[in-house]
């Protein structure tokens, strides 16, 4: 389920299995409400009115009862997350925000201390005994041991925030005067690192996170998701008409987004990111020459049962119909670089594609032909006939020239030649030239005759 609020400013819960959208209403005397978290069948949020203080609430999906937490968590409070029987949030005190933890079972409240040098705490998530958030810098607080940890900032930055955690991994953001970067760290680390795969010159933030994915936004307007297994970052497409989206939640393989403009949150966008097949970069075997055959080696894609398909490319452009494991290089491929894209598919998993390194430029093909022969008697008045033989591949254009003692005889181009008096005492040869587009020219020469009489 996903929790949020509707175009009418009323908290809603959306059941992704049934497609049911339930409005939760507001607390008495309030005009609007917003759901901020859900755990099991319990929804938390805040009910508000421009003329009154905010009131945090808890809503039971089974009973349909919404009850306020005002008093227990101070006036003008807000809840940011819920895990089991614990909720975290903040309230305003002396123009500063104070973080709190509220136990739904015992009704007790515990304040979250600020980091040294800071006067405020803004918790973002609770998981088990750990609460994370921002107190000038990213912090982690253990509810059981009362330990407060400073999670640090990136070098050169002055502030940071922890926005989401899974296990002991924490993601968030770190900012300086000129930039802001999405970060990743652990509860035991004193300094985060930049989340790889994102541009370093854009303002980015990470969170939420689960076992398979890390999601976030660039510039609070461009949502992205990164695979924790491969590190690959994918930017999520916004629906038509949306001027930027921000990620607001994630459940399994489903990511929720809302308009970047906080004043125009009138719809919820859901993306599904399924676990993907294990991608392997393919390679190409064979000689890159017209008339030769290239083979695609897909490699060991996984898990077991993944089927692979092929698409060949010429200088980065897909070749229509070239979808086999092999590619017979044609004259159209000459002087181009060839590559192959392999796509792996398996039911229940997201497909993946990988492209090989391009080949060297495809060399011109090689023509093949036997040595031509001459028949006839080299006697003045007799006729010599040229036999050119079978050339390959088909479609070779053939021409011939005649030579006297290795010197060209001008004006003689035919397959036959009548011996003249000028030939007496000389040896006659013929040269056959084969030409075909995409192939290197080939010249073959006959054996010389005896001296003409």
Helices and strands as residue ranges (DSSP letters): E 2-5, E 11-14, E 21-25, E 32-39, E 42-49, E 52-60, E 65-68, E 77-83, E 86-93, E 96-103, E 109-112, E 122-127, E 130-134, E 138-142, E 148-152, E 159-166, E 169-175, E 180-186, E 193-194, E 204-209, E 213-218, E 222-227, E 233-235, E 245-251, E 254-259, G 262-264, E 269-272, E 283-285, E 293-297, E 307-314, E 317-318, E 326-328, G 331-333, E 338-345, E 352-355, E 365-366, E 373-375, E 383-387, E 397-404, E 407-408, E 416-418, G 421-423, E 428-435, E 439-440, E 442-445
